Amino acid sequence: MKLGNDFEISVIVPTWNEAEQLPRTLEAVRANCGRYEVIVVDADSTDGPPRRAEQFGSRVLISPVAQRACQLNQGASRANGDIFLFLHADTLLPGNAFKKVLGALHNPAILGGAFVRKFDSRSVFLRLTCLAAEIRNRLIGWHLGDQAIFCRRSAFESSGGFKEIGRFEDLDFSRRLGRMGKIATLRPPVITSARRFKKDGPLLRTWRDFLLTIDYLRRDPAAWRKRESAGRPGLTL
């Protein structure tokens, strides 16, 4: 597959009640140069993301299901690009993100990857978790959704896309992609919101996320559901 000026990236953004976060995210996308499209897949929000997204020239799809994996797959099914970049609504791309993605994919052995992540927080602990995550990224190639996962269209289709599960669809997809070929971890980092740490604090939230991740890796759905029902959210590391 030849990369160059004629190549197009499809940026796919799942949303649900993200009117406050989405404009900054789309502004950061627009700061990049190149031929690209933005597809916002909204799960019937009540706070107006479809209208705001259209103001930025994005194409808006309405998902019948409020599930991130389902929304991502729907966006991919309607995308025109040969590269897919899956972006959370509260994550900001660097200004040279597309250039970095295209540069990585000049290597035909690389199927996809993601960016290093930083949180918009002064927390030293969160900075350390990001450092640990980067080590994991580079050693075993496991990336999460708030790291702007990208891949070739052909690899996405060969993998079957995202499994439509309640959580860990990002880690599951990243692991399967890594088994198919080489994975890249790119810099500069994306900047993602630390808002989910406000309620419990960084330490407790990260510990709970770690336990939930262990349940997922052990394929223990009963323990997973128990933690979810206790209000313990998903993976952050």
C-alpha positions as CSV (number, residue, x, y, z in Angstrom):
1,M,0.0,0.0,0.0
2,K,1.5,3.3,-1.1
3,L,1.4,6.3,1.3
4,G,1.7,9.9,0.3
5,N,-0.2,13.0,-0.6
6,D,-3.2,11.1,-2.0
7,F,-3.6,9.1,1.2
8,E,-6.6,9.9,3.5
9,I,-6.9,9.3,7.2
10,S,-10.4,8.7,8.7
11,V,-10.6,10.0,12.3
12,I,-13.4,8.2,14.1
13,V,-14.7,9.7,17.4
14,P,-17.4,8.0,19.5
15,T,-19.4,10.4,21.7
16,W,-22.1,10.5,24.3
17,N,-22.8,13.8,26.1
18,E,-19.4,15.2,25.2
19,A,-20.4,18.7,24.2
20,E,-17.9,20.3,26.6
21,Q,-14.9,18.3,25.6
22,L,-15.5,17.7,21.9
23,P,-14.8,21.2,20.4
24,R,-11.2,21.2,21.8
25,T,-10.7,17.7,20.4
26,L,-11.9,18.6,17.0
27,E,-9.8,21.8,17.0
28,A,-6.7,19.8,17.7
29,V,-7.6,17.5,14.8
30,R,-8.0,20.5,12.5
31,A,-4.5,21.7,13.5
32,N,-3.1,18.8,11.6
33,C,-2.3,19.0,7.9
34,G,-3.3,16.5,5.2
35,R,-6.3,14.9,3.6
36,Y,-8.5,13.5,6.3
37,E,-12.1,13.2,7.4
38,V,-13.7,13.2,10.8
39,I,-16.6,10.9,11.6
40,V,-18.3,11.5,15.0
41,V,-20.5,8.6,16.0
42,D,-22.9,9.8,18.7
43,A,-25.0,7.6,20.9
44,D,-28.0,9.9,21.0
45,S,-26.6,12.6,23.3
46,T,-28.8,15.1,25.0
47,D,-26.2,17.9,25.2
48,G,-25.6,18.7,21.5
49,P,-22.4,17.1,20.2
50,P,-23.8,16.4,16.7
51,R,-24.5,20.1,16.1
52,R,-21.1,21.1,17.5
53,A,-19.3,18.4,15.4
54,E,-20.9,19.6,12.2
55,Q,-19.7,23.1,12.9
56,F,-16.2,21.7,12.6
57,G,-16.9,20.0,9.3
58,S,-17.3,16.6,10.8
59,R,-19.7,13.9,9.5
60,V,-22.1,12.8,12.2
61,L,-23.6,9.4,12.5
62,I,-26.1,8.4,15.2
63,S,-25.5,5.0,16.8
64,P,-28.5,3.0,18.0
65,V,-26.4,1.6,20.8
66,A,-24.5,3.5,23.4
67,Q,-21.5,1.3,23.3
68,R,-18.0,2.5,22.3
69,A,-17.1,-0.7,20.3
70,C,-20.3,-0.6,18.4
71,Q,-19.9,3.1,17.6
72,L,-16.3,2.6,16.5
73,N,-17.3,-0.2,14.2
74,Q,-20.1,1.9,12.7
75,G,-17.8,4.7,12.0
76,A,-15.2,2.4,10.4
77,S,-18.0,0.9,8.2
78,R,-18.7,4.4,6.8
79,A,-15.1,5.7,6.6
80,N,-13.4,6.5,3.3
81,G,-9.8,6.5,4.4
82,D,-7.2,3.7,4.1
83,I,-6.0,4.5,7.7
84,F,-8.3,4.6,10.7
85,L,-7.5,6.7,13.7
86,F,-9.8,6.1,16.7
87,L,-10.0,9.1,19.0
88,H,-11.7,9.6,22.3
89,A,-13.7,12.8,22.6
90,D,-11.6,14.0,25.5
91,T,-8.2,13.4,23.9
92,L,-6.1,16.0,22.0
93,L,-3.9,15.0,19.1
94,P,-0.5,16.7,18.7
95,G,-0.2,19.0,15.7
96,N,1.9,16.6,13.7
97,A,-0.1,13.4,14.5
98,F,-1.0,12.6,10.9
99,K,2.6,13.1,9.8
100,K,3.7,10.7,12.5
101,V,1.1,8.1,11.6
102,L,1.9,8.2,7.9
103,G,5.7,8.1,8.6
104,A,5.2,4.9,10.7
105,L,3.1,3.2,8.1
106,H,5.7,3.8,5.4
107,N,7.1,0.6,6.9
108,P,4.9,-2.1,5.3
109,A,5.5,-4.4,8.3
110,I,3.7,-2.0,10.7
111,L,-0.1,-2.5,10.8
112,G,-0.9,0.2,13.3
113,G,-0.2,1.5,16.8
114,A,-1.0,4.4,19.0
115,F,0.6,7.4,20.7
116,V,2.2,7.8,24.1
117,R,-0.3,9.4,26.5
118,K,-0.2,12.2,29.0
119,F,-2.9,13.4,31.4
120,D,-3.9,17.1,31.7
121,S,-3.0,16.9,35.4
122,R,-0.1,18.0,37.6
123,S,-0.3,14.7,39.5
124,V,3.1,13.1,39.8
125,F,1.5,9.8,40.3
126,L,-0.4,10.1,37.0
127,R,2.8,11.0,35.3
128,L,4.4,7.9,36.6
129,T,1.5,5.8,35.4
130,C,2.0,7.2,31.9
131,L,5.7,6.4,32.0
132,A,4.8,2.8,33.0
133,A,2.2,2.7,30.2
134,E,4.8,3.7,27.7
135,I,7.2,1.0,28.8
136,R,4.3,-1.5,28.4
137,N,3.5,-0.1,25.0
138,R,7.0,-0.5,23.7
139,L,7.7,-3.9,25.3
140,I,4.4,-5.7,24.4
141,G,2.5,-3.3,22.2
142,W,-0.7,-3.1,24.3
143,H,-2.4,0.3,23.8
144,L,-5.6,1.8,25.1
145,G,-8.3,3.8,23.5
146,D,-7.3,7.2,25.0
147,Q,-3.9,6.8,23.1
148,A,-5.4,7.4,19.7
149,I,-5.1,3.9,18.3
150,F,-4.6,3.8,14.5
151,C,-4.3,1.0,12.0
152,R,-4.5,0.3,8.3
153,R,-8.0,-0.3,7.0
154,S,-6.9,-3.7,5.7
155,A,-5.7,-4.7,9.1
156,F,-8.9,-3.6,10.7
157,E,-11.0,-5.6,8.3
158,S,-8.8,-8.7,8.7
159,S,-9.1,-8.5,12.4
160,G,-12.8,-8.3,12.4
161,G,-12.8,-4.9,14.0
162,F,-13.7,-4.2,17.7
163,K,-15.4,-6.9,19.7
164,E,-18.7,-5.4,20.8
165,I,-18.1,-5.9,24.5
166,G,-18.8,-3.5,27.4
167,R,-15.2,-2.7,28.2
168,F,-11.7,-3.4,27.1
169,E,-12.6,-3.3,23.5
170,D,-9.5,-1.2,23.0
171,L,-7.1,-3.5,24.7
172,D,-8.6,-6.5,23.1
173,F,-8.3,-4.9,19.6
174,S,-4.7,-3.8,20.3
175,R,-3.7,-7.3,21.4
176,R,-5.2,-8.9,18.3
177,L,-3.6,-6.3,16.1
178,G,-0.2,-7.0,17.7
179,R,-0.6,-10.7,17.0
180,M,-1.1,-9.9,13.3
181,G,2.1,-7.8,12.8
182,K,4.3,-5.0,14.1
183,I,2.9,-2.2,16.2
184,A,4.3,1.4,16.6
185,T,4.3,3.6,19.7
186,L,4.5,7.3,18.6
187,R,5.6,10.6,20.1
188,P,4.8,13.4,20.9
189,P,2.1,12.3,23.3
190,V,-1.7,12.8,23.1
191,I,-3.1,14.8,26.0
192,T,-6.2,13.1,27.6
193,S,-8.5,14.3,30.3
194,A,-7.9,13.3,33.9
195,R,-11.5,14.0,34.8
196,R,-12.2,10.3,35.6
197,F,-9.8,10.5,38.6
198,K,-11.6,13.3,40.4
199,K,-14.1,11.3,42.3
200,D,-11.8,8.6,43.9
201,G,-8.4,10.2,43.3
202,P,-5.6,8.9,41.1
203,L,-4.2,6.2,43.5
204,L,-7.5,4.5,44.3
205,R,-8.9,4.8,40.8
206,T,-5.8,3.3,39.3
207,W,-5.8,0.4,41.8
208,R,-9.4,-0.4,41.0
209,D,-8.6,-0.3,37.3
210,F,-5.7,-2.6,37.8
211,L,-7.9,-5.2,39.6
212,L,-10.5,-4.9,36.8
213,T,-7.8,-5.5,34.2
214,I,-6.6,-8.6,36.0
215,D,-10.2,-9.9,35.9
216,Y,-10.3,-9.3,32.2
217,L,-6.9,-10.9,31.5
218,R,-8.0,-13.9,33.6
219,R,-11.2,-14.1,31.6
220,D,-13.2,-13.9,34.7
221,P,-16.5,-12.3,33.7
222,A,-18.2,-12.9,37.0
223,A,-15.5,-10.9,38.9
224,W,-15.6,-8.3,36.1
225,R,-19.3,-7.8,36.4
226,K,-19.1,-7.6,40.2
227,R,-16.5,-4.8,40.0
228,E,-18.5,-3.0,37.4
229,S,-21.7,-3.2,39.5
230,A,-19.7,-1.7,42.4
231,G,-19.0,1.3,40.2
232,R,-15.4,0.5,39.5
233,P,-14.5,1.8,36.1
234,G,-12.2,0.6,33.4
235,L,-8.5,0.5,32.6
236,T,-6.4,3.6,32.8
237,L,-2.8,2.4,32.8
